[in-house]
């Protein structure tokens, strides 16, 4: 990160989702409940995959990494957001704000690339099943995860370094519930040209690269599924991808909503609404999607529950 920031602002105030007093307590309880479910569901998924030997496959390894990313970036956002509902002013210091921005960008970029890796895994499993164990070896899977985190690291360093160059000497109220790039740039009283160029370049790459990988993988997958002669075989092949398709659709759909024009709400309100979905709701939904729609996960969960019950009954 770059030193030498000349900003006169030492702290910011997060405006939050709403200023209506009557909504503060209901929203606090709602998002607290969402966060509890997110933590329990993602930790549960990671633990279940770690304890169940028959889930020690590349697909579930990537699911556990996705759960870890979801757990981390929801934790970066939600606790500070909850403070806004119980305090008159949700103050965040300049270093805390830059730290939150750094980790948010790191995990959100990593999530997008993780979906691309999972799409590639499904492509190999369906299109080249005989070579699956060789192609998706432990070493290959590890390097793919390293690539995912590397993309997140590069993006986070670039965005945060550029933000540290910005001079903040205007209003210190951030019209958002966390330190995001666009709301921060609105407070700048120096040139944001470099930030905008970096934002454009990294956004194009980090959206196009995963999207093209996912689309390319699924074009090949669909072509392979259509060549399967029996209906049962086609259904089984599609079911292995259904959870991933649903998770990808929700994630990218919520991000795309940010750029759709609306006459009912302001652009910043629209930004907040879509941000709530992909920063808070999506991390909660992903482990539920991969558990409720996945036979392997449900079987593993039932086995662990039966084993625990047997141990308890044996003690009695």
Secondary structure as the mmCIF struct_conf table of DSSP 4:
data_model
#
loop_
_struct_conf.conf_type_id
_struct_conf.id
_struct_conf.beg_label_comp_id
_struct_conf.beg_label_asym_id
_struct_conf.beg_label_seq_id
_struct_conf.end_label_comp_id
_struct_conf.end_label_asym_id
_struct_conf.end_label_seq_id
BEND BEND1 UNK A 8 UNK A 8
STRN STRN1 UNK A 11 UNK A 14
BEND BEND2 UNK A 17 UNK A 17
HELX_RH_AL_P HELX_RH_AL_P1 UNK A 21 UNK A 51
HELX_RH_3T_P HELX_RH_3T_P1 UNK A 53 UNK A 55
BEND BEND3 UNK A 57 UNK A 57
HELX_RH_AL_P HELX_RH_AL_P2 UNK A 58 UNK A 86
BEND BEND4 UNK A 87 UNK A 89
STRN STRN2 UNK A 90 UNK A 93
HELX_RH_AL_P HELX_RH_AL_P3 UNK A 94 UNK A 127
BEND BEND5 UNK A 128 UNK A 128
HELX_RH_3T_P HELX_RH_3T_P2 UNK A 129 UNK A 131
HELX_RH_AL_P HELX_RH_AL_P4 UNK A 132 UNK A 135
TURN_TY1_P TURN_TY1_P1 UNK A 136 UNK A 136
HELX_RH_AL_P HELX_RH_AL_P5 UNK A 138 UNK A 164
TURN_TY1_P TURN_TY1_P2 UNK A 165 UNK A 165
STRN STRN3 UNK A 168 UNK A 168
BEND BEND6 UNK A 170 UNK A 170
STRN STRN4 UNK A 173 UNK A 174
BEND BEND7 UNK A 175 UNK A 178
HELX_RH_AL_P HELX_RH_AL_P6 UNK A 181 UNK A 185
TURN_TY1_P TURN_TY1_P3 UNK A 186 UNK A 187
STRN STRN5 UNK A 188 UNK A 188
BEND BEND8 UNK A 189 UNK A 190
HELX_RH_AL_P HELX_RH_AL_P7 UNK A 193 UNK A 226
TURN_TY1_P TURN_TY1_P4 UNK A 227 UNK A 227
BEND BEND9 UNK A 229 UNK A 230
HELX_RH_AL_P HELX_RH_AL_P8 UNK A 231 UNK A 256
HELX_RH_3T_P HELX_RH_3T_P3 UNK A 257 UNK A 259
BEND BEND10 UNK A 260 UNK A 260
BEND BEND11 UNK A 263 UNK A 265
HELX_RH_AL_P HELX_RH_AL_P9 UNK A 267 UNK A 276
HELX_RH_PI_P HELX_RH_PI_P1 UNK A 277 UNK A 281
HELX_RH_AL_P HELX_RH_AL_P10 UNK A 282 UNK A 292
TURN_TY1_P TURN_TY1_P5 UNK A 293 UNK A 293
HELX_RH_AL_P HELX_RH_AL_P11 UNK A 295 UNK A 315
#
